[in-house]
Amino acid sequence: MKMIAEGVETNEQAEFLHDQGCSEMQGYYFYKPMPVEEFEKLKEEI
């Protein structure tokens, strides 16, 4: 089953989830909440 973990706030949480087989995560650990304009700039850089 494919799943996305939400609310990941620390490296320890990300490592634990990765070790459990979860490869999709999102949360404050990866990026803080931001305005749409800022997100769009990030998207353009990728």
Helices and strands as residue ranges (DSSP letters): E 4-5, H 11-19, E 24-25, H 36-45
